[in-house]
Amino acid sequence: MPKVDLGKRHVRIMGMTPNGFLQFEFSIGDPALAVELVLRLPAFREFCAANAVTFIGEADHGLSAPKETLGSLARSVGLRDSAQEMSGAS
């Protein structure tokens, strides 16, 4: 059985509800095993900062949506340069 790094935390943005909630998946260790969460954008930013998340896109796990989906949605909810700002990458 492969070791799981519990220090790695991942977020995959799934969408935005009509009433302004951000839908996303959150995983610890294994991105294939995730929980679905819904937060307002300010709470989502705090959640991501507190968990030092790495953003992943649908294409990372063989799904059909292109990686650009993540960047487009992130920009549409006000995250500067997609997920890089939130993950601490430059």
Phi, psi and omega per residue, in radians:
M1 nan 2.239 -3.129
P2 -1.196 2.577 3.082
K3 -1.253 2.516 3.110
V4 -1.915 2.233 3.114
D5 -1.507 1.781 -3.105
L6 -1.240 -0.114 3.078
G7 -1.444 -0.266 3.137
K8 -1.557 2.206 -3.138
R9 -2.208 2.330 -3.014
H10 -2.176 2.556 3.042
V11 -2.253 2.345 3.012
R12 -2.132 1.996 3.127
I13 -1.280 2.240 -3.091
M14 -1.832 -0.552 -3.117
G15 2.925 -3.078 3.135
M16 -2.238 2.317 3.115
T17 -1.371 2.785 3.118
P18 -1.040 -0.451 -3.127
N19 -1.691 0.318 2.947
G20 1.586 0.291 3.079
F21 -1.687 2.430 3.105
L22 -1.583 2.195 3.113
Q23 -1.699 2.327 -3.141
F24 -2.700 2.840 3.050
E25 -1.858 2.477 3.137
F26 -2.215 2.329 3.113
S27 -2.389 2.659 3.064
I28 -2.098 2.123 3.100
G29 1.482 -1.138 -3.062
D30 -2.026 1.930 -3.108
P31 -1.083 -0.325 3.140
A32 -1.306 -0.294 3.123
L33 -1.997 1.826 -3.014
A34 -2.364 2.789 2.998
V35 -1.920 2.581 3.095
E36 -1.609 2.304 -3.134
L37 -2.270 2.780 3.126
V38 -2.408 2.158 3.129
L39 -2.463 2.736 2.941
R40 -1.215 2.726 -3.050
L41 -0.983 -0.799 3.128
P42 -1.050 -0.718 3.121
A43 -1.194 -0.626 3.099
F44 -1.093 -0.768 3.116
R45 -1.064 -0.769 3.115
E46 -1.096 -0.769 3.140
F47 -1.027 -0.812 -3.120
C48 -1.138 -0.727 3.126
A49 -1.151 -0.769 -3.113
A50 -1.135 -0.524 -3.102
N51 -1.754 -0.004 -3.133
A52 0.800 0.977 -3.033
V53 -1.331 2.755 2.949
T54 -1.908 2.271 3.136
F55 -1.466 2.409 3.076
I56 -2.246 2.666 3.112
G57 -1.843 2.921 -3.122
E58 -1.011 -0.636 -3.061
A59 -1.150 -0.354 3.141
D60 -1.102 -0.363 -3.091
H61 -2.128 0.496 3.006
G62 1.391 0.184 3.085
L63 -1.421 2.875 -2.961
S64 -1.398 -0.353 -3.092
A65 -1.243 2.433 -3.138
P66 -1.249 2.747 3.122
K67 -1.066 -0.458 -3.131
E68 -1.042 -0.407 3.123
T69 -0.979 -0.758 -3.138
L70 -1.063 -0.870 -3.117
G71 -1.114 -0.726 3.141
S72 -1.101 -0.799 -3.130
L73 -1.184 -0.719 3.135
A74 -1.055 -0.786 3.118
R75 -1.129 -0.641 -3.098
S76 -1.188 -0.419 3.105
V77 -1.713 0.122 3.003
G78 1.712 0.165 3.051
L79 -1.423 2.267 -2.989
R80 -0.934 -1.620 -3.102
D81 -1.699 1.325 -3.100
S82 0.838 -2.414 -3.003
A83 -1.438 -0.228 -3.070
Q84 -1.036 -0.709 -3.129
E85 -1.088 -0.749 -3.071
M86 -1.252 -0.561 -3.094
S87 -1.496 -0.131 3.113
G88 1.576 0.039 3.109
A89 -1.320 2.719 3.125
S90 -2.083 nan nan
